[in-house]
């Protein structure tokens, strides 16, 4: 199950913590220390890289465009990659 992978720790951050921080990261409200940890995790985590994607690239693109649909898209992405992960 994917939930096991979510417990993987890379750069001192669990995958599930990255997922939990994605929304704030998109909103730009995530503290810079957390942003650095999140980005370090994404850069070195095979699990997150395998979640469909290039999450970091997608997030960066969304942030640049400041797209109004970003929040909805985040919800969709989390639903798809989170599996049984409950908020
Ligand atoms: Zn990860």
PDB file of the backbone (N, CA, C, O) and the ligand in Angstrom, with CONECT records:
HET     ZN  A 101       1
ATOM      1  N   UNK A   1       0.833  -1.204   0.000  1.00  0.00           N
ATOM      2  CA  UNK A   1       0.000   0.000   0.000  1.00  0.00           C
ATOM      3  C   UNK A   1       0.863   1.247   0.000  1.00  0.00           C
ATOM      4  O   UNK A   1       1.986   1.251   0.504  1.00  0.00           O
ATOM      5  N   UNK A   2       0.323   2.286  -0.567  1.00  0.00           N
ATOM      6  CA  UNK A   2       1.064   3.525  -0.699  1.00  0.00           C
ATOM      7  C   UNK A   2       1.263   4.195   0.656  1.00  0.00           C
ATOM      8  O   UNK A   2       2.185   4.993   0.827  1.00  0.00           O
ATOM      9  N   UNK A   3       0.402   3.872   1.618  1.00  0.00           N
ATOM     10  CA  UNK A   3       0.517   4.510   2.919  1.00  0.00           C
ATOM     11  C   UNK A   3       1.836   4.184   3.603  1.00  0.00           C
ATOM     12  O   UNK A   3       2.348   4.983   4.387  1.00  0.00           O
ATOM     13  N   UNK A   4       2.379   3.022   3.309  1.00  0.00           N
ATOM     14  CA  UNK A   4       3.677   2.672   3.873  1.00  0.00           C
ATOM     15  C   UNK A   4       4.745   3.609   3.339  1.00  0.00           C
ATOM     16  O   UNK A   4       5.627   4.052   4.075  1.00  0.00           O
ATOM     17  N   UNK A   5       4.656   3.903   2.052  1.00  0.00           N
ATOM     18  CA  UNK A   5       5.617   4.802   1.435  1.00  0.00           C
ATOM     19  C   UNK A   5       5.528   6.199   2.042  1.00  0.00           C
ATOM     20  O   UNK A   5       6.520   6.924   2.120  1.00  0.00           O
ATOM     21  N   UNK A   6       4.333   6.557   2.465  1.00  0.00           N
ATOM     22  CA  UNK A   6       4.141   7.893   3.030  1.00  0.00           C
ATOM     23  C   UNK A   6       4.905   8.082   4.322  1.00  0.00           C
ATOM     24  O   UNK A   6       5.100   9.210   4.773  1.00  0.00           O
ATOM     25  N   UNK A   7       5.345   6.971   4.927  1.00  0.00           N
ATOM     26  CA  UNK A   7       6.113   7.080   6.164  1.00  0.00           C
ATOM     27  C   UNK A   7       7.606   7.226   5.899  1.00  0.00           C
ATOM     28  O   UNK A   7       8.396   7.409   6.825  1.00  0.00           O
ATOM     29  N   UNK A   8       7.981   7.144   4.635  1.00  0.00           N
ATOM     30  CA  UNK A   8       9.382   7.287   4.278  1.00  0.00           C
ATOM     31  C   UNK A   8       9.884   8.686   4.626  1.00  0.00           C
ATOM     32  O   UNK A   8       9.235   9.692   4.341  1.00  0.00           O
ATOM     33  N   UNK A   9      11.056   8.716   5.250  1.00  0.00           N
ATOM     34  CA  UNK A   9      11.635  10.006   5.643  1.00  0.00           C
ATOM     35  C   UNK A   9      12.812  10.336   4.731  1.00  0.00           C
ATOM     36  O   UNK A   9      13.771   9.571   4.629  1.00  0.00           O
ATOM     37  N   UNK A  10      12.719  11.490   4.071  1.00  0.00           N
ATOM     38  CA  UNK A  10      13.803  11.994   3.241  1.00  0.00           C
ATOM     39  C   UNK A  10      14.052  13.437   3.644  1.00  0.00           C
ATOM     40  O   UNK A  10      13.120  14.231   3.768  1.00  0.00           O
ATOM     41  N   UNK A  11      15.304  13.761   3.843  1.00  0.00           N
ATOM     42  CA  UNK A  11      15.670  15.120   4.257  1.00  0.00           C
ATOM     43  C   UNK A  11      14.959  15.505   5.558  1.00  0.00           C
ATOM     44  O   UNK A  11      14.641  16.671   5.790  1.00  0.00           O
ATOM     45  N   UNK A  12      14.721  14.495   6.398  1.00  0.00           N
ATOM     46  CA  UNK A  12      14.129  14.763   7.703  1.00  0.00           C
ATOM     47  C   UNK A  12      12.633  15.003   7.676  1.00  0.00           C
ATOM     48  O   UNK A  12      12.046  15.401   8.682  1.00  0.00           O
ATOM     49  N   UNK A  13      12.007  14.760   6.518  1.00  0.00           N
ATOM     50  CA  UNK A  13      10.574  15.001   6.385  1.00  0.00           C
ATOM     51  C   UNK A  13       9.894  13.749   5.857  1.00  0.00           C
ATOM     52  O   UNK A  13      10.380  13.119   4.918  1.00  0.00           O
ATOM     53  N   UNK A  14       8.763  13.391   6.466  1.00  0.00           N
ATOM     54  CA  UNK A  14       7.983  12.261   5.967  1.00  0.00           C
ATOM     55  C   UNK A  14       7.176  12.685   4.750  1.00  0.00           C
ATOM     56  O   UNK A  14       6.799  13.848   4.610  1.00  0.00           O
ATOM     57  N   UNK A  15       6.917  11.719   3.872  1.00  0.00           N
ATOM     58  CA  UNK A  15       6.102  11.996   2.686  1.00  0.00           C
ATOM     59  C   UNK A  15       4.743  12.565   3.094  1.00  0.00           C
ATOM     60  O   UNK A  15       4.241  13.496   2.464  1.00  0.00           O
ATOM     61  N   UNK A  16       4.156  12.009   4.137  1.00  0.00           N
ATOM     62  CA  UNK A  16       2.831  12.475   4.545  1.00  0.00           C
ATOM     63  C   UNK A  16       2.893  13.925   5.030  1.00  0.00           C
ATOM     64  O   UNK A  16       1.924  14.673   4.895  1.00  0.00           O
ATOM     65  N   UNK A  17       4.015  14.307   5.583  1.00  0.00           N
ATOM     66  CA  UNK A  17       4.165  15.693   6.022  1.00  0.00           C
ATOM     67  C   UNK A  17       4.261  16.626   4.819  1.00  0.00           C
ATOM     68  O   UNK A  17       3.758  17.749   4.844  1.00  0.00           O
ATOM     69  N   UNK A  18       4.913  16.141   3.770  1.00  0.00           N
ATOM     70  CA  UNK A  18       4.997  16.926   2.540  1.00  0.00           C
ATOM     71  C   UNK A  18       3.591  17.152   1.983  1.00  0.00           C
ATOM     72  O   UNK A  18       3.228  18.262   1.594  1.00  0.00           O
ATOM     73  N   UNK A  19       2.815  16.074   1.957  1.00  0.00           N
ATOM     74  CA  UNK A  19       1.449  16.174   1.439  1.00  0.00           C
ATOM     75  C   UNK A  19       0.625  17.149   2.276  1.00  0.00           C
ATOM     76  O   UNK A  19      -0.170  17.926   1.749  1.00  0.00           O
ATOM     77  N   UNK A  20       0.831  17.092   3.574  1.00  0.00           N
ATOM     78  CA  UNK A  20       0.068  17.953   4.470  1.00  0.00           C
ATOM     79  C   UNK A  20       0.435  19.421   4.279  1.00  0.00           C
ATOM     80  O   UNK A  20      -0.377  20.314   4.517  1.00  0.00           O
ATOM     81  N   UNK A  21       1.676  19.655   3.844  1.00  0.00           N
ATOM     82  CA  UNK A  21       2.155  21.031   3.696  1.00  0.00           C
ATOM     83  C   UNK A  21       1.890  21.613   2.314  1.00  0.00           C
ATOM     84  O   UNK A  21       2.082  22.809   2.091  1.00  0.00           O
ATOM     85  N   UNK A  22       1.448  20.764   1.385  1.00  0.00           N
ATOM     86  CA  UNK A  22       1.312  21.226   0.005  1.00  0.00           C
ATOM     87  C   UNK A  22       0.377  22.426  -0.136  1.00  0.00           C
ATOM     88  O   UNK A  22       0.663  23.363  -0.881  1.00  0.00           O
ATOM     89  N   UNK A  23      -0.720  22.388   0.573  1.00  0.00           N
ATOM     90  CA  UNK A  23      -1.706  23.459   0.447  1.00  0.00           C
ATOM     91  C   UNK A  23      -1.116  24.796   0.885  1.00  0.00           C
ATOM     92  O   UNK A  23      -1.246  25.804   0.191  1.00  0.00           O
ATOM     93  N   UNK A  24      -0.462  24.787   2.055  1.00  0.00           N
ATOM     94  CA  UNK A  24       0.152  26.018   2.549  1.00  0.00           C
ATOM     95  C   UNK A  24       1.287  26.456   1.637  1.00  0.00           C
ATOM     96  O   UNK A  24       1.529  27.647   1.438  1.00  0.00           O
ATOM     97  N   UNK A  25       1.976  25.462   1.089  1.00  0.00           N
ATOM     98  CA  UNK A  25       3.069  25.763   0.166  1.00  0.00           C
ATOM     99  C   UNK A  25       2.534  26.511  -1.045  1.00  0.00           C
ATOM    100  O   UNK A  25       3.134  27.485  -1.500  1.00  0.00           O
ATOM    101  N   UNK A  26       1.406  26.050  -1.560  1.00  0.00           N
ATOM    102  CA  UNK A  26       0.776  26.704  -2.708  1.00  0.00           C
ATOM    103  C   UNK A  26       0.312  28.109  -2.344  1.00  0.00           C
ATOM    104  O   UNK A  26       0.415  29.041  -3.142  1.00  0.00           O
ATOM    105  N   UNK A  27      -0.194  28.241  -1.135  1.00  0.00           N
ATOM    106  CA  UNK A  27      -0.708  29.536  -0.710  1.00  0.00           C
ATOM    107  C   UNK A  27       0.414  30.511  -0.383  1.00  0.00           C
ATOM    108  O   UNK A  27       0.198  31.717  -0.262  1.00  0.00           O
ATOM    109  N   UNK A  28       1.608  29.966  -0.244  1.00  0.00           N
ATOM    110  CA  UNK A  28       2.731  30.827   0.096  1.00  0.00           C
ATOM    111  C   UNK A  28       2.769  31.185   1.572  1.00  0.00           C
ATOM    112  O   UNK A  28       3.445  32.130   1.977  1.00  0.00           O
ATOM    113  N   UNK A  29       2.033  30.417   2.373  1.00  0.00           N
ATOM    114  CA  UNK A  29       1.962  30.700   3.799  1.00  0.00           C
ATOM    115  C   UNK A  29       2.842  29.750   4.618  1.00  0.00           C
ATOM    116  O   UNK A  29       2.923  29.852   5.842  1.00  0.00           O
ATOM    117  N   UNK A  30       3.489  28.837   3.922  1.00  0.00           N
ATOM    118  CA  UNK A  30       4.345  27.893   4.618  1.00  0.00           C
ATOM    119  C   UNK A  30       5.647  28.603   5.012  1.00  0.00           C
ATOM    120  O   UNK A  30       6.270  29.274   4.190  1.00  0.00           O
ATOM    121  N   UNK A  31       6.050  28.445   6.286  1.00  0.00           N
ATOM    122  CA  UNK A  31       7.297  29.080   6.733  1.00  0.00           C
ATOM    123  C   UNK A  31       8.475  28.654   5.860  1.00  0.00           C
ATOM    124  O   UNK A  31       8.538  27.514   5.399  1.00  0.00           O
ATOM    125  N   UNK A  32       9.393  29.570   5.641  1.00  0.00           N
ATOM    126  CA  UNK A  32      10.499  29.301   4.724  1.00  0.00           C
ATOM    127  C   UNK A  32      11.303  28.073   5.131  1.00  0.00           C
ATOM    128  O   UNK A  32      11.821  27.347   4.283  1.00  0.00           O
ATOM    129  N   UNK A  33      11.400  27.850   6.442  1.00  0.00           N
ATOM    130  CA  UNK A  33      12.142  26.676   6.903  1.00  0.00           C
ATOM    131  C   UNK A  33      11.464  25.389   6.442  1.00  0.00           C
ATOM    132  O   UNK A  33      12.126  24.405   6.111  1.00  0.00           O
ATOM    133  N   UNK A  34      10.117  25.414   6.427  1.00  0.00           N
ATOM    134  CA  UNK A  34       9.361  24.242   5.978  1.00  0.00           C
ATOM    135  C   UNK A  34       9.440  24.100   4.465  1.00  0.00           C
ATOM    136  O   UNK A  34       9.489  22.990   3.934  1.00  0.00           O
ATOM    137  N   UNK A  35       9.451  25.230   3.783  1.00  0.00           N
ATOM    138  CA  UNK A  35       9.548  25.201   2.325  1.00  0.00           C
ATOM    139  C   UNK A  35      10.860  24.539   1.914  1.00  0.00           C
ATOM    140  O   UNK A  35      10.893  23.703   1.010  1.00  0.00           O
ATOM    141  N   UNK A  36      11.922  24.921   2.581  1.00  0.00           N
ATOM    142  CA  UNK A  36      13.230  24.350   2.259  1.00  0.00           C
ATOM    143  C   UNK A  36      13.233  22.851   2.507  1.00  0.00           C
ATOM    144  O   UNK A  36      13.767  22.082   1.707  1.00  0.00           O
ATOM    145  N   UNK A  37      12.639  22.441   3.611  1.00  0.00           N
ATOM    146  CA  UNK A  37      12.590  21.019   3.939  1.00  0.00           C
ATOM    147  C   UNK A  37      11.739  20.268   2.924  1.00  0.00           C
ATOM    148  O   UNK A  37      12.083  19.164   2.500  1.00  0.00           O
ATOM    149  N   UNK A  38      10.620  20.884   2.540  1.00  0.00           N
ATOM    150  CA  UNK A  38       9.721  20.256   1.571  1.00  0.00           C
ATOM    151  C   UNK A  38      10.423  20.086   0.225  1.00  0.00           C
ATOM    152  O   UNK A  38      10.346  19.029  -0.401  1.00  0.00           O
ATOM    153  N   UNK A  39      11.101  21.132  -0.202  1.00  0.00           N
ATOM    154  CA  UNK A  39      11.777  21.080  -1.495  1.00  0.00           C
ATOM    155  C   UNK A  39      12.927  20.082  -1.455  1.00  0.00           C
ATOM    156  O   UNK A  39      13.173  19.367  -2.427  1.00  0.00           O
ATOM    157  N   UNK A  40      13.627  20.037  -0.329  1.00  0.00           N
ATOM    158  CA  UNK A  40      14.723  19.084  -0.192  1.00  0.00           C
ATOM    159  C   UNK A  40      14.191  17.661  -0.252  1.00  0.00           C
ATOM    160  O   UNK A  40      14.802  16.776  -0.852  1.00  0.00           O
ATOM    161  N   UNK A  41      13.041  17.458   0.382  1.00  0.00           N
ATOM    162  CA  UNK A  41      12.414  16.137   0.367  1.00  0.00           C
ATOM    163  C   UNK A  41      12.038  15.741  -1.056  1.00  0.00           C
ATOM    164  O   UNK A  41      12.378  14.653  -1.519  1.00  0.00           O
ATOM    165  N   UNK A  42      11.332  16.639  -1.745  1.00  0.00           N
ATOM    166  CA  UNK A  42      10.878  16.345  -3.103  1.00  0.00           C
ATOM    167  C   UNK A  42      12.050  16.057  -4.026  1.00  0.00           C
ATOM    168  O   UNK A  42      11.963  15.216  -4.921  1.00  0.00           O
ATOM    169  N   UNK A  43      13.146  16.767  -3.795  1.00  0.00           N
ATOM    170  CA  UNK A  43      14.312  16.603  -4.665  1.00  0.00           C
ATOM    171  C   UNK A  43      14.966  15.237  -4.471  1.00  0.00           C
ATOM    172  O   UNK A  43      15.600  14.706  -5.382  1.00  0.00           O
ATOM    173  N   UNK A  44      14.800  14.670  -3.254  1.00  0.00           N
ATOM    174  CA  UNK A  44      15.505  13.432  -2.990  1.00  0.00           C
ATOM    175  C   UNK A  44      14.630  12.226  -2.756  1.00  0.00           C
ATOM    176  O   UNK A  44      15.133  11.145  -2.451  1.00  0.00           O
ATOM    177  N   UNK A  45      13.305  12.396  -2.896  1.00  0.00           N
ATOM    178  CA  UNK A  45      12.396  11.311  -2.560  1.00  0.00           C
ATOM    179  C   UNK A  45      11.869  10.587  -3.792  1.00  0.00           C
ATOM    180  O   UNK A  45      11.154  11.167  -4.608  1.00  0.00           O
ATOM    181  N   UNK A  46      12.226   9.327  -3.915  1.00  0.00           N
ATOM    182  CA  UNK A  46      11.748   8.524  -5.045  1.00  0.00           C
ATOM    183  C   UNK A  46      10.241   8.305  -4.958  1.00  0.00           C
ATOM    184  O   UNK A  46       9.556   8.231  -5.978  1.00  0.00           O
ATOM    185  N   UNK A  47       9.734   8.204  -3.737  1.00  0.00           N
ATOM    186  CA  UNK A  47       8.298   7.993  -3.583  1.00  0.00           C
ATOM    187  C   UNK A  47       7.506   9.156  -4.153  1.00  0.00           C
ATOM    188  O   UNK A  47       6.577   8.967  -4.938  1.00  0.00           O
ATOM    189  N   UNK A  48       7.884  10.357  -3.749  1.00  0.00           N
ATOM    190  CA  UNK A  48       7.159  11.534  -4.219  1.00  0.00           C
ATOM    191  C   UNK A  48       7.368  11.718  -5.716  1.00  0.00           C
ATOM    192  O   UNK A  48       6.465  12.163  -6.425  1.00  0.00           O
ATOM    193  N   UNK A  49       8.550  11.378  -6.190  1.00  0.00           N
ATOM    194  CA  UNK A  49       8.809  11.497  -7.629  1.00  0.00           C
ATOM    195  C   UNK A  49       7.923  10.527  -8.392  1.00  0.00           C
ATOM    196  O   UNK A  49       7.571  10.765  -9.548  1.00  0.00           O
ATOM    197  N   UNK A  50       7.566   9.429  -7.733  1.00  0.00           N
ATOM    198  CA  UNK A  50       6.758   8.417  -8.402  1.00  0.00           C
ATOM    199  C   UNK A  50       5.267   8.630  -8.227  1.00  0.00           C
ATOM    200  O   UNK A  50       4.465   7.836  -8.718  1.00  0.00           O
ATOM    201  N   UNK A  51       4.890   9.680  -7.541  1.00  0.00           N
ATOM    202  CA  UNK A  51       3.478   9.942  -7.285  1.00  0.00           C
ATOM    203  C   UNK A  51       2.772  10.467  -8.516  1.00  0.00           C
ATOM    204  O   UNK A  51       1.668  10.995  -8.387  1.00  0.00           O
ATOM    205  N   UNK A  52       3.335  10.355  -9.680  1.00  0.00           N
ATOM    206  CA  UNK A  52       2.675  10.884 -10.804  1.00  0.00           C
ATOM    207  C   UNK A  52       3.338  12.064 -11.210  1.00  0.00           C
ATOM    208  O   UNK A  52       2.855  12.918 -11.954  1.00  0.00           O
ATOM    209  N   UNK A  53       4.409  12.082 -10.720  1.00  0.00           N
ATOM    210  CA  UNK A  53       4.776  13.264 -11.188  1.00  0.00           C
ATOM    211  C   UNK A  53       5.984  13.975 -10.816  1.00  0.00           C
ATOM    212  O   UNK A  53       6.949  13.459 -10.251  1.00  0.00           O
ATOM    213  N   UNK A  54       5.882  15.144 -11.152  1.00  0.00           N
ATOM    214  CA  UNK A  54       6.900  16.145 -10.885  1.00  0.00           C
ATOM    215  C   UNK A  54       6.179  17.150 -10.038  1.00  0.00           C
ATOM    216  O   UNK A  54       5.865  18.261 -10.464  1.00  0.00           O
ATOM    217  N   UNK A  55       5.928  16.725  -8.826  1.00  0.00           N
ATOM    218  CA  UNK A  55       5.125  17.575  -7.941  1.00  0.00           C
ATOM    219  C   UNK A  55       5.759  18.958  -7.771  1.00  0.00           C
ATOM    220  O   UNK A  55       5.077  19.981  -7.829  1.00  0.00           O
ATOM    221  N   UNK A  56       7.052  18.964  -7.565  1.00  0.00           N
ATOM    222  CA  UNK A  56       7.716  20.244  -7.342  1.00  0.00           C
ATOM    223  C   UNK A  56       7.589  21.143  -8.567  1.00  0.00           C
ATOM    224  O   UNK A  56       7.339  22.343  -8.448  1.00  0.00           O
ATOM    225  N   UNK A  57       7.762  20.552  -9.734  1.00  0.00           N
ATOM    226  CA  UNK A  57       7.647  21.343 -10.961  1.00  0.00           C
ATOM    227  C   UNK A  57       6.223  21.866 -11.127  1.00  0.00           C
ATOM    228  O   UNK A  57       6.001  23.018 -11.499  1.00  0.00           O
ATOM    229  N   UNK A  58       5.270  20.986 -10.839  1.00  0.00           N
ATOM    230  CA  UNK A  58       3.870  21.387 -10.964  1.00  0.00           C
ATOM    231  C   UNK A  58       3.542  22.517  -9.998  1.00  0.00           C
ATOM    232  O   UNK A  58       2.881  23.491 -10.358  1.00  0.00           O
ATOM    233  N   UNK A  59       4.013  22.371  -8.776  1.00  0.00           N
ATOM    234  CA  UNK A  59       3.750  23.399  -7.780  1.00  0.00           C
ATOM    235  C   UNK A  59       4.397  24.719  -8.180  1.00  0.00           C
ATOM    236  O   UNK A  59       3.803  25.785  -8.023  1.00  0.00           O
ATOM    237  N   UNK A  60       5.607  24.637  -8.693  1.00  0.00           N
ATOM    238  CA  UNK A  60       6.312  25.846  -9.100  1.00  0.00           C
ATOM    239  C   UNK A  60       5.547  26.553 -10.209  1.00  0.00           C
ATOM    240  O   UNK A  60       5.417  27.777 -10.204  1.00  0.00           O
ATOM    241  N   UNK A  61       5.039  25.767 -11.165  1.00  0.00           N
ATOM    242  CA  UNK A  61       4.281  26.347 -12.271  1.00  0.00           C
ATOM    243  C   UNK A  61       3.001  26.993 -11.763  1.00  0.00           C
ATOM    244  O   UNK A  61       2.614  28.077 -12.201  1.00  0.00           O
ATOM    245  N   UNK A  62       2.352  26.303 -10.829  1.00  0.00           N
ATOM    246  CA  UNK A  62       1.116  26.838 -10.283  1.00  0.00           C
ATOM    247  C   UNK A  62       1.373  28.130  -9.519  1.00  0.00           C
ATOM    248  O   UNK A  62       0.598  29.083  -9.603  1.00  0.00           O
ATOM    249  N   UNK A  63       2.466  28.147  -8.779  1.00  0.00           N
ATOM    250  CA  UNK A  63       2.796  29.331  -8.006  1.00  0.00           C
ATOM    251  C   UNK A  63       3.085  30.511  -8.927  1.00  0.00           C
ATOM    252  O   UNK A  63       2.688  31.641  -8.645  1.00  0.00           O
ATOM    253  N   UNK A  64       3.772  30.242 -10.019  1.00  0.00           N
ATOM    254  CA  UNK A  64       4.108  31.314 -10.954  1.00  0.00           C
ATOM    255  C   UNK A  64       2.842  31.917 -11.551  1.00  0.00           C
ATOM    256  O   UNK A  64       2.718  33.135 -11.687  1.00  0.00           O
ATOM    257  N   UNK A  65       1.919  31.052 -11.898  1.00  0.00           N
ATOM    258  CA  UNK A  65       0.685  31.530 -12.517  1.00  0.00           C
ATOM    259  C   UNK A  65      -0.309  32.038 -11.488  1.00  0.00           C
ATOM    260  O   UNK A  65      -1.252  32.762 -11.808  1.00  0.00           O
ATOM    261  N   UNK A  66      -0.072  31.636 -10.232  1.00  0.00           N
ATOM    262  CA  UNK A  66      -0.994  31.978  -9.165  1.00  0.00           C
ATOM    263  C   UNK A  66      -2.421  31.634  -9.600  1.00  0.00           C
ATOM    264  O   UNK A  66      -3.357  32.414  -9.425  1.00  0.00           O
ATOM    265  N   UNK A  67      -2.543  30.458 -10.163  1.00  0.00           N
ATOM    266  CA  UNK A  67      -3.812  30.048 -10.762  1.00  0.00           C
ATOM    267  C   UNK A  67      -4.903  29.895  -9.715  1.00  0.00           C
ATOM    268  O   UNK A  67      -4.676  29.324  -8.648  1.00  0.00           O
ATOM    269  N   UNK A  68      -6.071  30.401 -10.020  1.00  0.00           N
ATOM    270  CA  UNK A  68      -7.197  30.303  -9.082  1.00  0.00           C
ATOM    271  C   UNK A  68      -7.649  28.870  -8.856  1.00  0.00           C
ATOM    272  O   UNK A  68      -8.275  28.554  -7.845  1.00  0.00           O
ATOM    273  N   UNK A  69      -7.324  28.006  -9.812  1.00  0.00           N
ATOM    274  CA  UNK A  69      -7.742  26.610  -9.664  1.00  0.00           C
ATOM    275  C   UNK A  69      -6.724  25.801  -8.865  1.00  0.00           C
ATOM    276  O   UNK A  69      -6.906  24.603  -8.653  1.00  0.00           O
ATOM    277  N   UNK A  70      -5.661  26.453  -8.427  1.00  0.00           N
ATOM    278  CA  UNK A  70      -4.586  25.728  -7.753  1.00  0.00           C
ATOM    279  C   UNK A  70      -5.088  24.955  -6.539  1.00  0.00           C
ATOM    280  O   UNK A  70      -4.692  23.811  -6.317  1.00  0.00           O
ATOM    281  N   UNK A  71      -5.952  25.577  -5.761  1.00  0.00           N
ATOM    282  CA  UNK A  71      -6.430  24.905  -4.556  1.00  0.00           C
ATOM    283  C   UNK A  71      -7.243  23.662  -4.914  1.00  0.00           C
ATOM    284  O   UNK A  71      -7.086  22.610  -4.295  1.00  0.00           O
ATOM    285  N   UNK A  72      -8.104  23.792  -5.909  1.00  0.00           N
ATOM    286  CA  UNK A  72      -8.894  22.639  -6.324  1.00  0.00           C
ATOM    287  C   UNK A  72      -7.994  21.540  -6.867  1.00  0.00           C
ATOM    288  O   UNK A  72      -8.199  20.356  -6.599  1.00  0.00           O
ATOM    289  N   UNK A  73      -7.000  21.954  -7.629  1.00  0.00           N
ATOM    290  CA  UNK A  73      -6.088  20.983  -8.207  1.00  0.00           C
ATOM    291  C   UNK A  73      -5.317  20.266  -7.100  1.00  0.00           C
ATOM    292  O   UNK A  73      -5.087  19.059  -7.168  1.00  0.00           O
ATOM    293  N   UNK A  74      -4.929  21.018  -6.097  1.00  0.00           N
ATOM    294  CA  UNK A  74      -4.224  20.410  -4.973  1.00  0.00           C
ATOM    295  C   UNK A  74      -5.086  19.343  -4.329  1.00  0.00           C
ATOM    296  O   UNK A  74      -4.603  18.265  -3.985  1.00  0.00           O
ATOM    297  N   UNK A  75      -6.358  19.647  -4.168  1.00  0.00           N
ATOM    298  CA  UNK A  75      -7.278  18.695  -3.561  1.00  0.00           C
ATOM    299  C   UNK A  75      -7.358  17.426  -4.415  1.00  0.00           C
ATOM    300  O   UNK A  75      -7.354  16.310  -3.897  1.00  0.00           O
ATOM    301  N   UNK A  76      -7.430  17.622  -5.725  1.00  0.00           N
ATOM    302  CA  UNK A  76      -7.509  16.479  -6.625  1.00  0.00           C
ATOM    303  C   UNK A  76      -6.238  15.645  -6.545  1.00  0.00           C
ATOM    304  O   UNK A  76      -6.286  14.417  -6.473  1.00  0.00           O
ATOM    305  N   UNK A  77      -5.103  16.333  -6.559  1.00  0.00           N
ATOM    306  CA  UNK A  77      -3.825  15.623  -6.510  1.00  0.00           C
ATOM    307  C   UNK A  77      -3.697  14.846  -5.212  1.00  0.00           C
ATOM    308  O   UNK A  77      -3.289  13.684  -5.204  1.00  0.00           O
ATOM    309  N   UNK A  78      -4.050  15.502  -4.119  1.00  0.00           N
ATOM    310  CA  UNK A  78      -3.952  14.837  -2.821  1.00  0.00           C
ATOM    311  C   UNK A  78      -4.880  13.628  -2.773  1.00  0.00           C
ATOM    312  O   UNK A  78      -4.536  12.594  -2.201  1.00  0.00           O
ATOM    313  N   UNK A  79      -6.048  13.765  -3.373  1.00  0.00           N
ATOM    314  CA  UNK A  79      -7.006  12.654  -3.377  1.00  0.00           C
ATOM    315  C   UNK A  79      -6.443  11.483  -4.164  1.00  0.00           C
ATOM    316  O   UNK A  79      -6.622  10.323  -3.794  1.00  0.00           O
ATOM    317  N   UNK A  80      -5.766  11.802  -5.246  1.00  0.00           N
ATOM    318  CA  UNK A  80      -5.231  10.750  -6.103  1.00  0.00           C
ATOM    319  C   UNK A  80      -4.023  10.060  -5.496  1.00  0.00           C
ATOM    320  O   UNK A  80      -3.923   8.833  -5.516  1.00  0.00           O
ATOM    321  N   UNK A  81      -3.106  10.855  -4.956  1.00  0.00           N
ATOM    322  CA  UNK A  81      -1.866  10.272  -4.465  1.00  0.00           C
ATOM    323  C   UNK A  81      -1.945   9.895  -2.999  1.00  0.00           C
ATOM    324  O   UNK A  81      -1.137   9.105  -2.511  1.00  0.00           O
ATOM    325  N   UNK A  82      -2.927  10.463  -2.286  1.00  0.00           N
ATOM    326  CA  UNK A  82      -3.007  10.210  -0.855  1.00  0.00           C
ATOM    327  C   UNK A  82      -3.639   8.890  -0.519  1.00  0.00           C
ATOM    328  O   UNK A  82      -3.425   8.355   0.568  1.00  0.00           O
ATOM    329  N   UNK A  83      -4.422   8.351  -1.445  1.00  0.00           N
ATOM    330  CA  UNK A  83      -5.082   7.092  -1.170  1.00  0.00           C
ATOM    331  C   UNK A  83      -5.925   7.192   0.091  1.00  0.00           C
ATOM    332  O   UNK A  83      -6.867   7.981   0.161  1.00  0.00           O
ATOM    333  N   UNK A  84      -5.585   6.401   1.065  1.00  0.00           N
ATOM    334  CA  UNK A  84      -6.371   6.375   2.278  1.00  0.00           C
ATOM    335  C   UNK A  84      -5.969   7.423   3.294  1.00  0.00           C
ATOM    336  O   UNK A  84      -6.417   7.388   4.440  1.00  0.00           O
ATOM    337  N   UNK A  85      -5.127   8.354   2.881  1.00  0.00           N
ATOM    338  CA  UNK A  85      -4.674   9.395   3.800  1.00  0.00           C
ATOM    339  C   UNK A  85      -5.834  10.321   4.155  1.00  0.00           C
ATOM    340  O   UNK A  85      -6.435  10.947   3.281  1.00  0.00           O
ATOM    341  N   UNK A  86      -6.134  10.398   5.432  1.00  0.00           N
ATOM    342  CA  UNK A  86      -7.231  11.261   5.860  1.00  0.00           C
ATOM    343  C   UNK A  86      -6.690  12.558   6.425  1.00  0.00           C
ATOM    344  O   UNK A  86      -5.648  12.566   7.082  1.00  0.00           O
ATOM    345  N   UNK A  87      -7.375  13.636   6.179  1.00  0.00           N
ATOM    346  CA  UNK A  87      -6.930  14.923   6.692  1.00  0.00           C
ATOM    347  C   UNK A  87      -7.057  15.026   8.200  1.00  0.00           C
ATOM    348  O   UNK A  87      -6.718  16.059   8.778  1.00  0.00           O
TER     349      UNK A  87
HETATM  350 ZN    ZN A 101       8.331  11.685  -0.342  1.00  0.00          ZN
END
